[in-house]
Amino acid sequence: MSAALGLVVGLILGLTGAGGSILAVPLLIFALNWSVARSAPVALIAVAASATLGAVIGLRQRIVRYRAAVVMAAAGAILTPAGLFLAHRVPAAPLKLLFAGVLLVVAWRMYRRAPARITTADVRSPPGSVPCRIDPATGRFAWTAPCTRALVIAGSLTGLLSGLLGVGGGFVVVPALQRATALPMNAIVATSLAVVALVSASAVAMAAVAGHLEIDVAIPFAAGALAGMAIGRTVAPRVAGLRLQQGFAALCVLVAIGLIAKTVSGR
């Protein structure tokens, strides 16, 4: 069962990108009747594995801003234990409702960005309006206080949400990098994947040390996710991108409604 669930998550990941991993926890909740806290570490293994694969590809293409990724991931790792702590102390119902709210936010952003992804290959912010600017002499970020602060805040929120809800946090990192930098979108996505991979891996390690990771479910789930992602990436070029993103947004809304209904009914 867990391998089949992982396959579904991986397929969605391959078709839609890193944001598809947000459906891993709801799938475990609905299929296995698990809580958010129990599902989160298992989901994060699939998130970490898939994000690592994407980050490695980005590193080979030399588009990952690895220093920025390390700064954000370090900030995230500091708050991940707080998220894990809260996940096992906050009642199940509020966590489900919070997750439903996150799903609705992701759906809205995905729906709004869908047309831009089709028509714009290289999205940039005005260089003079962002806190993280590129030093022309080195080609690297000029590490000013506003730049560091913007990346640390985004990384911290990513770590907290990873520990609390088992989400990778790409929906936090990508908009943060869009606001803080003038990087092209492919570099933003690749850097985001590096952050997600590092934060998710740290969250999984902390959950394992605390005894909250069910290895017998997590390993086949991750294996299924990787297989599904490979299939999804093969099929993705043949599917209309706009409809795919809008369809994913609609699926997130339906899953959010299902979580709310499950919470209200007390099931």
Secondary structure, DSSP 8 states (H G I E B T S, - for coil): -HHHHHHHHHHHHHHH-GGGGGGHHHHHHHHH---HHHHHHHHHHHHHHHHHHHHHHHHHTT---HHHHHHHHHHHHHHHHHHHHHHTTS-HHHHHHHHHHHHHHHHHHHHHHHHHHHH-SS----GGG-SB-B-TTTSSB---HHHHHHHHHHHHHHHHHHHHH----HHHHHHHHHHHB---HHHHHHHHHHHHHHHHHHHHHHHHHTT---HHHHHHHHHHHHHHHHHHHHHGGGS-HHHHHHHHHHHHHHHHHHHHHHHHHT-
